Amino acid sequence: MDVIGEHVALQRRGKNFLGLCPFHNEKTPSFNVNPELGIYKCFGCGKSGNVISFLMEHNGQNFVESVRFLANKAGITIPTDDITPKEQEQQNKTDLAYKALQSALEYYSKQLQTKEGSSVRTYFLNRDFSADAMQTFGLGYAPDNWSATMMYLIKQGYTQETLVDAGLVIEKDDGKVYDRFRGRAMFAVHDSMGRVVGFGARILTDVKDQPKYINSPQSLVYDKSKILYGLFQAKQHIRQEKSSIMVEGYADVITLHENGFRNAVASSGTSLTNEQLDVLSRYSTTMYLVYDGDAAGINAAMRGVELALNKGFEVNIVTLPNKEDPDSFVRRNGAETFRTFLRNAPNFIDYLSEQYKQQGMLATPKGQAEAVRTLVKLISLVQDALQRDIFLRSVAQRFSLQEQLLYDELNKIIPSKSLVPVPQQYQQKKTWIKNGNKRELLPPAEKLTIQQSAITPEEKILLKIALVSPHGFMMMEEGFAVSTDTFVTTEAKTIYQAVQHAHHHGVEVAGHVMMNEALDQACKNIIGELLFADEQLSSNWSNFDVELPQLDIKKAISDSLLSLSLIKVIKQITEIQNKLKENDDHDTILAYMELVKRKNAIDMQLRGITIDEF
């Protein structure tokens, strides 16, 4: 409750809490939290889970990171029996580095408000950075002094070794130690969980032999290849917008956020990397690449396209006028103009084709062939087969080529393990192409399909009793011999098996099933719905509650089992009716009559008519 409440504004509604879902954009609250069971459920997007799954989904953490985060927050020491002394020492160093960086952020923020920091404060204000943005993104000022930051942090109890580990000070071979950042505007770099891992520092005046930006080095806590600047502030908005805006600079990100584009992020002091895209893909796989309009920006965009396609992203490229970056463009032209650029952003095929045209590559057959081969190579990285087909058709039309030529080219590039489907009109018969070798396809009717099924109302009743009532579960097992075979849908069978496992091992049921790896997200969403929904369970048993008398629970179980039996019998009748169309032998007819008799008996019991034998 406390952890989720830090990310979602919750209000009490009965025994639950309600707020706006952090996983999708909504105006009416549908995100429910049950503090007693320690679970959440959104009735808008369907997501559900417990605090660990919330952190994994919301912060992009893995399971171990989520558990460690919760332990640190609760002041609990995780047992380290399996950790070697060397590993424990490394973990201690890492923890101290994080703390030192957070203290440095607080120090730089205070220095921004001093007389000496006024020039940096003016620089931020001239860029229209609000006070909220300065605080949210951790902006500050590093004093123009060789040791001011170091001396302050040492007084706070940090050792010189920790400050070196954190990348805050530099230690020379001759033993001299001094502040890494001096007289610069400071931009804090956070990881996806909001921890400060480094800084970017901008100089405000031109000084000979001094770079415009100085960035924190690789350290115990800062891996540039894995960190995206602004992701911590943007991740919720990336989920809501279902897309991200990738830019290059710190100021670009902040300016876009200030102007309503709060899904903007930037590579952190490095070119875009595979690791950064892996992190970003946890939130959305649709991306707008927005780089500077100069040659370097165009080259960066082209490199980014290849990496992003290889990671399964849908990529659109925004081309700004030359000598413009997102920061300057938005401040000069306004948010709506930039929004128009986003709406009209071409896909990578159209973008690169235009770039090749401007470069003169398309003026000769040789240049066109080179351009087409490059495009086909990029298309080969697209993971969705249907999208690959669409892109190939687009290139064929653009360059007036036969599509077969492009499929031949694609099959030269595609990895040997991949199968590239060839459109029907180019097939002699139904085949797949694999390294030039033909492989027969199954006829369409024989292709496997995934059957989608929802659990029945009767299964909902039984599963809800099993989830929330130990006495009800015991009654189901011992009094009615309920097992996984009792249920008719695969989802209900899987959920009941997990609930059964929890009861038999004496663990808290709701939390256990939410973390059960055997359950997919669809099953967990059903569980969340069952635990939160206040619904009519049957015409004879309303307002279900675990405190109802056992007689009511018994009646609900009995009615539900009868209804499930009826469903199974009706299915058997349908199957045998199909057999009778082909073979009306005596045994089949007798079996059919027995099933009809069985169905009628169940109908009578459900209507409350007493019979001697069920």
C-alpha positions as CSV (number, residue, x, y, z in Angstrom):
1,M,0.0,0.0,0.0
2,D,2.7,2.5,1.0
3,V,4.9,1.6,-2.0
4,I,2.1,1.9,-4.5
5,G,0.8,5.0,-2.8
6,E,4.1,6.7,-3.7
7,H,3.3,6.4,-7.4
8,V,-0.5,6.5,-7.4
9,A,-2.8,9.0,-5.6
10,L,-5.2,6.7,-3.8
11,Q,-8.4,7.4,-1.9
12,R,-10.2,4.9,0.4
13,R,-13.3,3.2,-1.0
14,G,-14.6,0.8,1.5
15,K,-11.9,-1.7,2.4
16,N,-10.0,-0.9,-0.8
17,F,-8.3,2.1,-2.2
18,L,-8.9,3.6,-5.7
19,G,-6.8,5.8,-8.0
20,L,-5.9,6.5,-11.6
21,C,-4.0,3.6,-13.2
22,P,-0.3,4.2,-13.7
23,F,-0.2,1.7,-16.6
24,H,-2.6,3.4,-19.0
25,N,-4.1,6.8,-19.6
26,E,-7.5,7.3,-17.9
27,K,-9.7,10.0,-16.5
28,T,-11.9,7.9,-14.3
29,P,-10.2,6.0,-11.5
30,S,-10.2,2.2,-12.0
31,F,-7.0,1.1,-10.2
32,N,-7.9,-0.7,-7.0
33,V,-5.6,-1.7,-4.2
34,N,-6.5,-4.1,-1.4
35,P,-4.1,-3.5,1.5
36,E,-5.2,-6.6,3.4
37,L,-4.4,-9.0,0.5
38,G,-1.5,-6.8,-0.7
39,I,-2.7,-6.9,-4.3
40,Y,-3.9,-4.4,-7.0
41,K,-6.2,-4.7,-9.9
42,C,-7.0,-2.2,-12.7
43,F,-10.5,-2.7,-14.2
44,G,-9.5,-0.5,-17.1
45,C,-6.5,-2.2,-18.6
46,G,-6.8,-5.4,-16.7
47,K,-3.3,-5.4,-15.0
48,S,-3.1,-6.9,-11.6
49,G,-0.5,-8.3,-9.2
50,N,1.2,-7.6,-5.9
51,V,3.8,-5.0,-4.8
52,I,6.7,-7.0,-6.3
53,S,5.0,-7.2,-9.7
54,F,4.0,-3.6,-9.4
55,L,7.7,-2.6,-9.0
56,M,8.7,-4.9,-11.9
57,E,6.1,-3.4,-14.2
58,H,6.2,0.3,-13.1
59,N,10.0,0.7,-12.5
60,G,11.2,-1.8,-15.0
61,Q,13.0,-3.8,-12.3
62,N,13.6,-7.5,-12.3
63,F,12.5,-9.7,-9.4
64,V,15.7,-9.5,-7.4
65,E,15.9,-5.7,-7.8
66,S,12.3,-5.4,-6.6
67,V,12.9,-7.6,-3.5
68,R,16.1,-5.7,-2.7
69,F,14.3,-2.4,-3.1
70,L,11.5,-3.4,-0.7
71,A,14.0,-4.8,1.8
72,N,16.0,-1.5,1.8
73,K,12.8,0.5,2.1
74,A,11.7,-1.5,5.1
75,G,15.1,-1.5,6.7
76,I,15.3,-5.3,6.4
77,T,18.7,-6.9,5.9
78,I,18.5,-9.6,3.2
79,P,20.3,-12.8,4.4
80,T,23.7,-13.0,2.9
81,D,24.6,-16.6,3.7
82,D,25.3,-17.3,0.0
83,I,27.3,-14.1,-0.5
84,T,31.1,-14.2,-0.3
85,P,32.9,-11.6,1.8
86,K,34.2,-10.1,-1.5
87,E,30.7,-9.8,-2.9
88,Q,29.5,-8.3,0.3
89,E,32.3,-5.7,0.3
90,Q,31.4,-4.8,-3.3
91,Q,27.7,-4.4,-2.4
92,N,28.6,-2.1,0.5
93,K,30.8,0.0,-1.8
94,T,27.9,0.2,-4.3
95,D,25.4,1.3,-1.6
96,L,27.7,4.0,-0.3
97,A,28.3,5.3,-3.9
98,Y,24.5,5.7,-4.3
99,K,24.2,7.6,-1.0
100,A,27.2,9.9,-1.9
101,L,25.7,10.7,-5.3
102,Q,22.3,11.6,-3.7
103,S,24.2,13.8,-1.1
104,A,26.0,15.5,-4.0
105,L,22.7,16.2,-5.8
106,E,21.4,17.9,-2.6
107,Y,24.6,19.9,-2.4
108,Y,24.5,21.1,-6.0
109,S,20.8,22.0,-5.7
110,K,21.6,24.2,-2.7
111,Q,24.5,25.9,-4.5
112,L,22.1,26.8,-7.3
113,Q,20.4,29.2,-4.9
114,T,23.6,31.0,-3.9
115,K,25.0,34.2,-5.3
116,E,27.7,32.3,-7.0
117,G,25.1,30.0,-8.6
118,S,23.1,32.9,-10.0
119,S,24.6,32.7,-13.5
120,V,23.6,29.0,-13.8
121,R,20.2,29.8,-12.3
122,T,19.7,32.5,-15.0
123,Y,20.9,30.0,-17.7
124,F,18.1,27.6,-16.6
125,L,15.5,30.3,-16.4
126,N,16.4,31.6,-19.9
127,R,15.7,28.1,-21.2
128,D,12.2,28.4,-19.5
129,F,13.0,25.6,-17.0
130,S,10.5,25.9,-14.2
131,A,11.3,25.5,-10.5
132,D,9.4,22.2,-10.6
133,A,11.5,20.9,-13.5
134,M,14.8,21.9,-11.8
135,Q,13.7,19.9,-8.8
136,T,12.3,16.9,-10.8
137,F,15.4,16.5,-13.0
138,G,17.9,17.4,-10.2
139,L,19.5,20.5,-11.7
140,G,22.2,22.4,-9.7
141,Y,25.5,24.2,-9.7
142,A,29.0,22.9,-8.9
143,P,31.1,25.6,-7.3
144,D,34.1,26.8,-9.2
145,N,36.5,25.4,-6.7
146,W,38.9,22.4,-6.8
147,S,37.7,20.8,-3.6
148,A,34.4,22.4,-2.4
149,T,32.2,19.4,-3.2
150,M,34.8,16.9,-1.9
151,M,35.2,18.7,1.4
152,Y,31.5,19.0,1.9
153,L,30.8,15.3,1.3
154,I,33.7,14.3,3.6
155,K,32.2,16.3,6.4
156,Q,29.0,14.3,5.7
157,G,30.9,11.2,6.6
158,Y,31.9,9.9,3.1
159,T,35.4,8.7,2.5
160,Q,37.6,9.8,-0.3
161,E,37.5,6.2,-1.7
162,T,33.7,6.4,-1.9
163,L,33.8,9.7,-3.7
164,V,36.2,8.2,-6.3
165,D,33.9,5.1,-6.6
166,A,31.0,7.5,-7.3
167,G,32.9,9.4,-9.9
168,L,32.6,12.7,-8.0
169,V,36.3,13.3,-7.6
170,I,39.4,12.5,-9.6
171,E,42.5,10.8,-8.1
172,K,45.7,11.4,-10.1
173,D,48.6,9.0,-10.2
174,D,50.6,11.3,-8.0
175,G,47.9,11.1,-5.3
176,K,46.3,14.5,-5.9
177,V,42.5,14.4,-5.5
178,Y,40.1,17.1,-6.7
179,D,36.5,17.7,-7.7
180,R,35.5,16.4,-11.2
181,F,32.8,19.0,-11.7
182,R,33.7,22.7,-11.1
183,G,31.9,25.9,-12.2
184,R,29.3,24.1,-14.2
185,A,25.6,23.7,-14.6
186,M,24.7,20.3,-13.2
187,F,22.2,17.7,-14.6
188,A,21.6,14.7,-12.4
189,V,21.3,11.4,-14.2
190,H,18.9,8.9,-12.6
191,D,18.4,5.2,-13.2
192,S,14.9,3.8,-13.9
193,M,14.3,3.5,-10.2
194,G,15.1,7.1,-9.5
195,R,18.5,6.6,-7.9
196,V,21.2,9.2,-8.9
197,V,23.9,7.4,-10.7
198,G,25.9,10.3,-12.2
199,F,25.9,13.8,-13.6
200,G,26.2,15.8,-16.8
201,A,28.0,19.1,-16.3
202,R,27.7,22.0,-18.8
203,I,30.1,24.9,-19.0
204,L,28.4,28.3,-19.5
205,T,31.3,30.3,-21.1
206,D,33.7,29.4,-23.8
207,V,37.0,28.4,-22.2
208,K,40.0,27.2,-24.3
209,D,40.6,23.5,-24.2
210,Q,37.5,22.9,-22.1
211,P,34.7,20.6,-23.4
212,K,31.1,21.9,-23.4
213,Y,30.0,18.9,-21.4
214,I,31.7,16.7,-18.8
215,N,29.9,13.5,-17.9
216,S,30.4,11.1,-15.0
217,P,32.6,8.2,-15.8
218,Q,31.7,4.5,-15.8
219,S,31.5,3.6,-12.1
220,L,30.1,1.0,-9.7
221,V,26.6,2.4,-10.2
222,Y,26.8,4.1,-13.6
223,D,26.8,2.1,-16.8
224,K,26.3,4.6,-19.6
225,S,25.3,1.9,-22.1
226,K,22.3,1.0,-19.9
227,I,21.0,4.4,-18.7
228,L,18.6,6.7,-20.6
229,Y,18.4,10.2,-19.3
230,G,14.9,11.2,-18.2
231,L,13.5,7.6,-18.2
232,F,12.6,7.7,-14.5
233,Q,10.6,10.9,-15.1
234,A,9.2,9.7,-18.4
235,K,8.4,6.0,-18.0
236,Q,4.8,6.4,-16.8
237,H,4.0,8.8,-19.7
238,I,5.7,6.4,-22.2
239,R,3.3,3.7,-21.1
240,Q,0.3,6.1,-21.4
241,E,1.3,7.5,-24.7
242,K,2.4,4.0,-25.9
243,S,5.5,5.6,-27.5
244,S,8.8,7.3,-26.6
245,I,10.6,10.3,-28.1
246,M,14.3,9.7,-28.3
247,V,16.5,12.9,-28.4
248,E,20.2,13.5,-27.8
249,G,20.7,16.1,-25.0
250,Y,19.7,16.8,-21.4
251,A,18.2,20.2,-22.3
252,D,16.2,18.6,-25.1
253,V,14.5,16.2,-22.7
254,I,13.7,18.9,-20.1
255,T,12.3,21.4,-22.7
256,L,10.1,18.7,-24.2
257,H,8.8,17.7,-20.8
258,E,8.1,21.3,-20.0
259,N,6.1,21.6,-23.2
260,G,3.9,18.6,-22.7
261,F,6.0,15.9,-24.3
262,R,6.7,14.0,-21.1
263,N,7.6,10.7,-22.9
264,A,10.9,12.1,-24.0
265,V,14.3,10.5,-23.1
266,A,17.9,10.8,-24.3
267,S,20.9,8.5,-24.5
268,S,23.2,9.4,-21.6
269,G,26.5,10.8,-22.8
270,T,26.8,8.1,-25.4
271,S,25.4,6.9,-28.7
272,L,22.2,4.9,-28.5
273,T,22.9,1.3,-27.4
274,N,21.3,-2.1,-27.5
275,E,21.2,-2.1,-23.7
276,Q,19.3,1.2,-23.5
277,L,16.8,-0.1,-26.0
278,D,16.3,-3.3,-23.9
279,V,15.4,-1.1,-20.9
280,L,13.1,1.2,-23.0
281,S,11.3,-1.8,-24.5
282,R,9.8,-2.6,-21.1
283,Y,7.6,0.4,-21.5
284,S,6.9,0.8,-25.2
285,T,8.2,-0.4,-28.6
286,T,7.1,2.5,-30.6
287,M,9.7,5.3,-30.9
288,Y,10.1,8.7,-32.5
289,L,13.8,9.4,-33.2
290,V,14.4,13.2,-33.0
291,Y,17.9,14.2,-33.7
292,D,19.6,17.5,-34.7
293,G,19.1,18.5,-38.3
294,D,22.9,18.6,-39.1
295,A,24.9,15.8,-40.6
296,A,25.9,14.4,-37.2
297,G,22.2,14.2,-36.2
298,I,21.3,12.5,-39.5
299,N,24.0,9.9,-39.0
300,A,22.9,9.3,-35.4
301,A,19.4,8.8,-36.6
302,M,20.5,6.2,-39.2
303,R,22.5,4.3,-36.6
304,G,19.5,4.5,-34.2
305,V,17.1,3.1,-36.8
306,E,19.2,-0.1,-37.3
307,L,19.5,-0.7,-33.5
308,A,15.8,0.0,-32.8
309,L,14.5,-2.3,-35.6
310,N,16.8,-5.1,-34.4
311,K,15.1,-4.8,-31.0
312,G,11.6,-4.9,-32.3
313,F,10.8,-1.2,-32.3
314,E,8.4,0.6,-34.7
315,V,10.5,3.5,-35.7
316,N,9.5,7.0,-37.0
317,I,12.0,9.7,-37.7
318,V,11.5,13.4,-37.0
319,T,13.7,15.6,-39.2
320,L,14.3,19.1,-37.8
321,P,15.6,22.0,-39.9
322,N,19.3,22.3,-40.1
323,K,21.1,23.8,-37.0
324,E,18.0,23.1,-34.9
325,D,17.7,20.7,-32.0
326,P,14.5,19.8,-30.1
327,D,15.3,22.3,-27.4
328,S,15.8,25.3,-29.7
329,F,13.1,24.2,-32.1
330,V,10.3,24.0,-29.5
331,R,11.3,27.2,-27.7
332,R,11.4,29.0,-31.1
333,N,8.4,27.5,-32.8
334,G,6.1,26.2,-30.0
335,A,4.8,22.8,-28.9
336,E,2.0,22.6,-31.6
337,T,4.5,22.9,-34.4
338,F,6.6,20.1,-32.9
339,R,3.5,18.0,-32.4
340,T,2.8,18.4,-36.1
341,F,6.3,17.2,-36.9
342,L,5.6,14.1,-34.8
343,R,2.3,13.4,-36.5
344,N,3.9,13.6,-39.9
345,A,7.1,11.7,-39.0
346,P,8.0,9.2,-41.8
347,N,8.8,5.6,-41.1
348,F,12.4,4.5,-41.7
349,I,11.7,3.5,-45.4
350,D,10.5,7.0,-46.4
351,Y,13.1,8.8,-44.3
352,L,16.1,6.9,-45.6
353,S,14.8,7.0,-49.2
354,E,14.6,10.8,-48.9
355,Q,18.1,11.0,-47.4
356,Y,19.5,8.8,-50.3
357,K,17.8,11.1,-52.8
358,Q,19.4,14.2,-51.2
359,Q,22.8,12.5,-51.2
360,G,22.5,11.8,-54.9
361,M,22.6,8.0,-54.5
362,L,19.4,7.5,-56.5
363,A,20.8,9.3,-59.6
364,T,22.5,6.1,-61.0
365,P,21.4,2.4,-61.2
366,K,24.4,1.5,-59.0
367,G,23.4,3.9,-56.4
368,Q,19.8,2.8,-56.4
369,A,20.8,-0.8,-56.1
370,E,23.0,0.1,-53.1
371,A,20.1,2.0,-51.5
372,V,17.6,-0.8,-52.0
373,R,20.0,-3.4,-50.6
374,T,20.5,-1.2,-47.5
375,L,16.7,-0.8,-47.1
376,V,16.1,-4.6,-47.5
377,K,18.9,-5.2,-44.9
378,L,17.0,-3.0,-42.5
379,I,13.7,-4.7,-43.3
380,S,15.3,-8.0,-42.5
381,L,15.6,-6.8,-38.9
382,V,11.9,-6.2,-38.5
383,Q,10.5,-9.0,-36.4
384,D,6.9,-9.0,-37.5
385,A,6.5,-11.0,-40.7
386,L,3.4,-9.0,-41.9
387,Q,5.3,-5.7,-41.4
388,R,8.3,-7.0,-43.3
389,D,5.9,-7.9,-46.2
390,I,4.4,-4.4,-46.1
391,F,7.8,-2.7,-46.1
392,L,9.1,-4.8,-49.0
393,R,6.0,-3.9,-51.0
394,S,6.6,-0.2,-50.2
395,V,10.2,-0.4,-51.4
396,A,9.2,-2.3,-54.6
397,Q,6.6,0.4,-55.5
398,R,9.0,3.3,-54.6
399,F,11.7,1.9,-56.9
400,S,9.5,0.3,-59.5
401,L,10.9,-3.2,-58.8
402,Q,9.4,-6.7,-58.9
403,E,8.7,-7.8,-55.4
404,Q,10.2,-11.2,-56.1
405,L,13.6,-9.6,-56.5
406,L,13.3,-8.1,-53.0
407,Y,12.2,-11.4,-51.5
408,D,15.2,-13.1,-53.1
409,E,17.5,-10.4,-51.7
410,L,15.8,-10.7,-48.3
411,N,16.4,-14.4,-48.1
412,K,20.1,-13.8,-48.7
413,I,20.3,-11.6,-45.7
414,I,17.9,-13.2,-43.2
415,P,19.6,-15.4,-40.6
416,S,19.5,-19.1,-41.4
417,K,17.3,-19.9,-38.4
418,S,14.5,-17.5,-39.7
419,L,11.8,-18.4,-42.1
420,V,10.7,-15.7,-44.5
421,P,7.2,-16.2,-46.0
422,V,6.9,-15.6,-49.8
423,P,3.6,-14.0,-50.9
424,Q,1.1,-16.3,-52.6
425,Q,1.6,-14.9,-56.1
426,Y,5.3,-15.8,-56.1
427,Q,4.8,-19.4,-54.9
428,Q,4.8,-22.4,-57.3
429,K,3.0,-24.1,-54.4
430,K,2.6,-23.4,-50.7
431,T,6.2,-23.3,-49.4
432,W,8.5,-21.5,-47.0
433,I,11.9,-20.5,-48.2
434,K,14.8,-21.4,-45.9
435,N,18.3,-20.7,-47.3
436,G,17.0,-21.5,-50.8
437,N,15.5,-24.8,-49.8
438,K,11.8,-25.4,-50.1
439,R,9.8,-26.7,-47.2
440,E,6.1,-27.7,-47.5
441,L,3.5,-25.7,-45.5
442,L,0.5,-27.3,-43.9
443,P,-2.8,-26.5,-45.6
444,P,-4.5,-23.6,-44.0
445,A,-7.1,-25.8,-42.3
446,E,-4.4,-27.7,-40.5
447,K,-2.6,-24.7,-39.1
448,L,-2.5,-24.6,-35.3
449,T,-4.6,-21.9,-33.7
450,I,-4.7,-20.8,-30.1
451,Q,-8.2,-21.1,-28.6
452,Q,-9.2,-18.2,-26.5
453,S,-11.6,-19.0,-23.7
454,A,-12.9,-17.1,-20.6
455,I,-13.8,-18.8,-17.4
456,T,-17.4,-19.5,-16.8
457,P,-19.5,-17.8,-14.1
458,E,-19.7,-21.1,-12.2
459,E,-15.9,-21.4,-12.2
460,K,-15.6,-17.8,-11.0
461,I,-17.7,-18.8,-7.9
462,L,-15.6,-21.8,-7.1
463,L,-12.3,-20.0,-7.6
464,K,-13.3,-17.1,-5.5
465,I,-14.3,-19.4,-2.6
466,A,-11.0,-21.2,-3.0
467,L,-9.1,-17.9,-3.1
468,V,-10.6,-16.2,0.0
469,S,-12.1,-18.8,2.2
470,P,-9.9,-21.6,3.7
471,H,-13.1,-23.3,5.1
472,G,-14.7,-23.0,1.7
473,F,-11.7,-24.6,0.0
474,M,-11.6,-27.4,2.6
475,M,-15.3,-28.0,2.0
476,M,-14.8,-28.1,-1.8
477,E,-12.0,-30.7,-1.5
478,E,-13.3,-32.9,1.3
479,G,-17.1,-32.5,0.8
480,F,-17.4,-32.3,-2.9
481,A,-14.1,-33.8,-4.2
482,V,-13.3,-30.8,-6.3
483,S,-10.2,-31.1,-8.4
484,T,-8.7,-29.5,-11.5
485,D,-10.8,-32.0,-13.6
486,T,-13.9,-30.3,-12.2
487,F,-13.3,-27.2,-14.2
488,V,-14.0,-26.9,-17.9
489,T,-11.6,-24.1,-19.1
490,T,-7.9,-24.3,-19.2
491,E,-7.5,-21.0,-17.3
492,A,-9.7,-22.2,-14.4
493,K,-7.8,-25.5,-14.2
494,T,-4.5,-23.7,-14.0
495,I,-5.7,-21.2,-11.4
496,Y,-7.2,-23.8,-9.2
497,Q,-4.0,-25.9,-9.3
498,A,-2.1,-22.8,-8.1
499,V,-4.6,-22.1,-5.3
500,Q,-4.6,-25.7,-4.3
501,H,-0.8,-25.6,-4.0
502,A,-1.0,-22.5,-1.8
503,H,-3.5,-24.0,0.6
504,H,-1.7,-27.3,0.9
505,H,1.6,-25.5,1.7
506,G,-0.1,-23.2,4.3
507,V,1.0,-20.0,2.6
508,E,-1.0,-16.7,2.1
509,V,-3.1,-17.6,-1.0
510,A,-3.5,-14.3,-2.9
511,G,0.1,-13.3,-2.7
512,H,1.3,-16.8,-3.6
513,V,-0.7,-17.2,-6.7
514,M,0.2,-13.7,-7.9
515,M,3.8,-14.7,-7.9
516,N,3.3,-18.2,-9.3
517,E,5.4,-18.5,-12.4
518,A,3.1,-21.2,-13.8
519,L,0.4,-18.5,-14.2
520,D,0.5,-16.2,-17.2
521,Q,-0.7,-12.6,-16.9
522,A,-4.1,-13.4,-18.3
523,C,-4.7,-15.8,-15.4
524,K,-3.4,-13.3,-12.9
525,N,-5.7,-10.7,-14.3
526,I,-8.7,-13.1,-13.7
527,I,-7.5,-13.6,-10.1
528,G,-7.4,-9.9,-9.6
529,E,-10.9,-9.5,-10.9
530,L,-12.2,-12.3,-8.6
531,L,-10.6,-10.8,-5.6
532,F,-11.9,-7.3,-6.2
533,A,-15.2,-7.7,-8.0
534,D,-18.3,-7.2,-6.0
535,E,-20.7,-9.2,-8.2
536,Q,-23.8,-11.3,-8.1
537,L,-22.4,-14.8,-7.8
538,S,-25.7,-16.6,-8.6
539,S,-29.4,-16.0,-8.4
540,N,-29.5,-17.9,-5.1
541,W,-26.4,-16.5,-3.5
542,S,-25.9,-12.7,-3.7
543,N,-23.3,-10.4,-2.1
544,F,-20.7,-13.2,-1.6
545,D,-18.6,-12.8,1.4
546,V,-16.3,-15.2,3.3
547,E,-18.2,-14.6,6.5
548,L,-21.5,-16.0,5.2
549,P,-22.7,-19.1,6.9
550,Q,-21.3,-22.3,5.6
551,L,-24.7,-23.4,4.4
552,D,-24.7,-20.5,1.8
553,I,-21.2,-21.5,0.7
554,K,-22.2,-25.1,0.4
555,K,-25.2,-24.1,-1.7
556,A,-23.1,-22.0,-3.9
557,I,-20.6,-24.8,-4.4
558,S,-23.4,-27.3,-5.1
559,D,-25.1,-25.1,-7.6
560,S,-21.9,-24.3,-9.4
561,L,-20.8,-28.0,-9.7
562,L,-24.2,-28.9,-11.1
563,S,-23.9,-26.1,-13.7
564,L,-20.4,-27.3,-14.7
565,S,-21.7,-30.9,-14.9
566,L,-24.5,-29.6,-17.2
567,I,-22.0,-27.8,-19.4
568,K,-19.9,-31.0,-19.8
569,V,-23.0,-33.1,-20.5
570,I,-24.2,-30.6,-23.2
571,K,-20.8,-30.8,-24.8
572,Q,-20.9,-34.6,-24.8
573,I,-24.4,-34.5,-26.3
574,T,-23.2,-32.2,-29.1
575,E,-20.3,-34.5,-29.9
576,I,-22.5,-37.6,-30.0
577,Q,-25.0,-35.8,-32.2
578,N,-22.3,-35.3,-34.7
579,K,-21.5,-39.0,-34.6
580,L,-25.1,-39.9,-35.2
581,K,-25.0,-38.0,-38.4
582,E,-22.4,-40.5,-39.7
583,N,-23.3,-43.6,-37.7
584,D,-26.7,-44.3,-36.1
585,D,-25.8,-47.7,-34.6
586,H,-27.7,-49.0,-31.6
587,D,-24.9,-48.4,-29.0
588,T,-24.5,-44.8,-30.1
589,I,-28.2,-44.2,-29.8
590,L,-28.3,-45.7,-26.3
591,A,-25.4,-43.5,-25.2
592,Y,-27.2,-40.5,-26.6
593,M,-30.4,-41.3,-24.6
594,E,-28.4,-41.8,-21.4
595,L,-26.8,-38.4,-21.8
596,V,-30.2,-36.7,-22.4
597,K,-31.5,-38.4,-19.3
598,R,-28.5,-37.1,-17.4
599,K,-29.0,-33.6,-18.7
600,N,-32.7,-33.6,-17.6
601,A,-31.8,-34.8,-14.2
602,I,-29.3,-32.0,-13.7
603,D,-31.9,-29.5,-15.0
604,M,-34.4,-30.7,-12.4
605,Q,-31.9,-30.3,-9.6
606,L,-30.9,-26.8,-10.7
607,R,-34.6,-25.9,-10.7
608,G,-34.9,-27.2,-7.1
609,I,-36.9,-30.3,-8.0
610,T,-36.0,-33.2,-5.7
611,I,-35.1,-36.5,-7.2
612,D,-34.0,-39.7,-5.6
613,E,-30.7,-40.2,-7.5
614,F,-28.4,-37.6,-9.0
